[in-house]
Amino acid sequence: MAVATARAILFTLKVRGIPIPDETYARILECGNLFILRPRLEKAFTVNSAEELFE
C-alpha cells in the first residue's frame, strides 16, 4: 500500500508539471510509512514544488 501511495504522489506531481529532483523522487519511493505518505499525497495537489512536501 505504501508503494502505491508513493507512486500516486509522484504521479500527481508529474501531471501537475512539477519537477521532481532525483533525491526527492528516491525519498518518496523509499518511505514505507503510510502515516507519512498519506498527508504528502494530499499536499501533492497544492504544492508549488516537490520539496514543499517535506515542509
Backbone as numpy.savetxt, mean C-alpha at the origin, in Angstrom:
# Nx Ny Nz CAx CAy CAz Cx Cy Cz
-4.36 -13.92 3.18 -5.17 -12.73 3.18 -4.31 -11.47 3.18
-3.19 -11.50 3.90 -2.32 -10.33 3.96 -1.72 -10.03 2.58
-1.36 -11.07 1.85 -0.77 -10.87 0.52 -1.80 -10.21 -0.40
-3.05 -10.66 -0.33 -4.11 -10.07 -1.17 -4.33 -8.61 -0.80
-4.27 -8.29 0.47 -4.45 -6.90 0.90 -3.28 -6.04 0.45
-2.08 -6.56 0.56 -0.90 -5.82 0.09 -0.99 -5.56 -1.41
-1.41 -6.56 -2.16 -1.56 -6.38 -3.61 -2.66 -5.39 -3.93
-3.72 -5.37 -3.13 -4.80 -4.40 -3.33 -4.29 -2.98 -3.11
-3.44 -2.80 -2.12 -2.84 -1.48 -1.87 -2.03 -1.05 -3.07
-1.17 -1.93 -3.55 -0.32 -1.61 -4.69 -1.15 -1.35 -5.94
-2.18 -2.13 -6.16 -3.06 -1.95 -7.31 -3.78 -0.61 -7.24
-4.26 -0.25 -6.08 -4.96 1.02 -5.90 -4.04 2.19 -6.22
-2.82 2.14 -5.70 -1.87 3.21 -5.99 -1.56 3.28 -7.48
-1.37 2.12 -8.10 -1.05 2.07 -9.53 -2.19 2.67 -10.36
-3.41 2.27 -10.08 -4.57 2.77 -10.83 -4.72 4.29 -10.67
-4.37 4.78 -9.50 -4.44 6.22 -9.24 -3.27 6.98 -9.84
-2.31 6.25 -10.40 -1.16 6.90 -11.04 -0.11 7.38 -10.07
-0.09 6.81 -8.89 0.88 7.20 -7.87 2.11 6.31 -7.99
3.28 6.91 -8.20 4.51 6.11 -8.30 4.81 5.38 -6.99
5.32 4.16 -7.13 5.65 3.35 -5.96 7.15 3.02 -6.01
7.94 3.69 -5.18 9.37 3.37 -5.14 9.59 1.90 -4.77
10.67 1.33 -5.26 10.97 -0.08 -5.01 10.97 -0.42 -3.52
11.53 0.46 -2.71 11.61 0.22 -1.26 10.20 0.17 -0.65
9.34 1.05 -1.08 7.97 1.08 -0.58 7.20 -0.14 -1.06
7.40 -0.52 -2.30 6.76 -1.70 -2.88 7.11 -2.94 -2.05
8.38 -3.10 -1.77 8.84 -4.25 -0.98 8.31 -4.19 0.44
8.29 -3.01 1.02 7.82 -2.84 2.41 6.35 -3.26 2.54
5.55 -2.90 1.54 4.13 -3.25 1.56 3.97 -4.77 1.40
4.66 -5.35 0.42 4.53 -6.79 0.18 5.06 -7.65 1.32
6.06 -7.18 2.01 6.67 -7.96 3.09 5.86 -7.93 4.38
4.94 -6.99 4.49 4.14 -6.88 5.70 3.10 -8.00 5.71
3.06 -8.77 6.76 2.10 -9.86 6.87 1.03 -9.62 7.92
0.94 -8.38 8.40 0.03 -8.05 9.48 -1.19 -7.31 8.95
-2.34 -7.95 8.99 -3.56 -7.32 8.49 -3.96 -6.09 9.28
-3.62 -6.04 10.56 -3.94 -4.86 11.37 -3.18 -3.63 10.90
-2.06 -3.83 10.24 -1.29 -2.74 9.66 -1.76 -2.47 8.23
-2.00 -3.53 7.48 -2.34 -3.38 6.06 -3.74 -2.81 5.82
-4.72 -3.20 6.60 -6.10 -2.74 6.37 -6.22 -1.22 6.38
-5.69 -0.52 7.39 -5.77 0.95 7.37 -5.00 1.55 6.20
-3.91 0.90 5.81 -3.14 1.41 4.67 -3.91 1.24 3.36
-4.69 0.20 3.27 -5.54 0.02 2.09 -6.54 1.17 2.01
-7.14 1.52 3.12 -8.08 2.64 3.14 -7.38 3.94 2.76
-6.19 4.16 3.27 -5.43 5.37 2.96 -5.00 5.42 1.50
-4.82 4.26 0.87 -4.35 4.21 -0.52 -5.29 4.95 -1.47
-6.54 5.12 -1.08 -7.51 5.82 -1.92 -7.39 7.34 -1.84
-6.66 7.84 -0.83 -6.63 9.30 -0.63 -5.24 9.92 -0.60
-4.19 9.12 -0.45 -2.84 9.68 -0.34 -2.38 10.27 -1.67
-1.41 11.18 -1.57 -0.82 11.79 -2.76 0.51 11.17 -3.13
1.06 10.37 -2.22 2.31 9.65 -2.51 2.27 8.33 -1.74
3.00 7.35 -2.23 3.03 6.04 -1.58 3.63 6.14 -0.18
4.56 7.06 0.01 5.21 7.21 1.30 4.23 7.66 2.38
3.15 8.35 1.98 2.16 8.81 2.95 1.45 7.66 3.65
1.51 6.48 3.09 0.87 5.32 3.73 1.50 5.02 5.09
2.73 5.44 5.29 3.47 5.12 6.51 3.47 6.25 7.51
2.72 7.29 7.25 2.66 8.42 8.18 1.57 8.22 9.20
